[in-house]
């Protein structure tokens, strides 16, 4: 890549990050979120004009479907959510809510290929408690190639939840929250399985939907290189 092309790529990357950060503040309003990491092309720098914004979202144990529901709702209301995990839509500058984890799934599942290792070594902390992010990196340090230190990156916003999110956490932390989690779990799994039957004919995506991890990557091949 020549100097001009390199400079143009860097300008595009910087512009993408400005848009991303103007939208990532909404995570403060999603209840039960512990931290958010930027992944995909926004982490590696391999962006193009139509790139979306991949994220890994860590949430409280036992509230993964509740957190996903509010993330989908809020980012959808603002028009910032990528609505499908297939490539049949315009994803430009949309936030792709394709990976939710809990402490039980901090250690990511294999295969630990070269492309997977390069991608996850480049993750960029966006939001949440520094010590919780460090715990995630520690859980994956052996296959990532060493410990990651959460440094002073200007893209990292170590903020607390909004009053709205704190209020929802208070209201949904007890038996009422348990019931709502079960209802949202049944609804979302039904929708996920319906979407899989329609969208992934002829290939095998990397899909997980459990009480501890929700992962939706349609292009499984990139994890097996």
Secondary structure, DSSP 8 states (H G I E B T S, - for coil): --HHHHHHHHHHHHHHHHHHHHHHGGGGGSTTEEEEEE-THHHHS---TT--EEEEEEE-TT-HHHHHHHHHHHHHHTT-B---SSSSS--TT-EE--EEE-GGG-S--S---HHHHHHHHT-EEEEE-HHHHHHHHHHTHHHHTS-------TT-B-----HHHHHHHHHTSSHHHHHHHHHHHHHHHHHHHHHHHHH-SSS--EEEESSSEEEEES-GGGG--
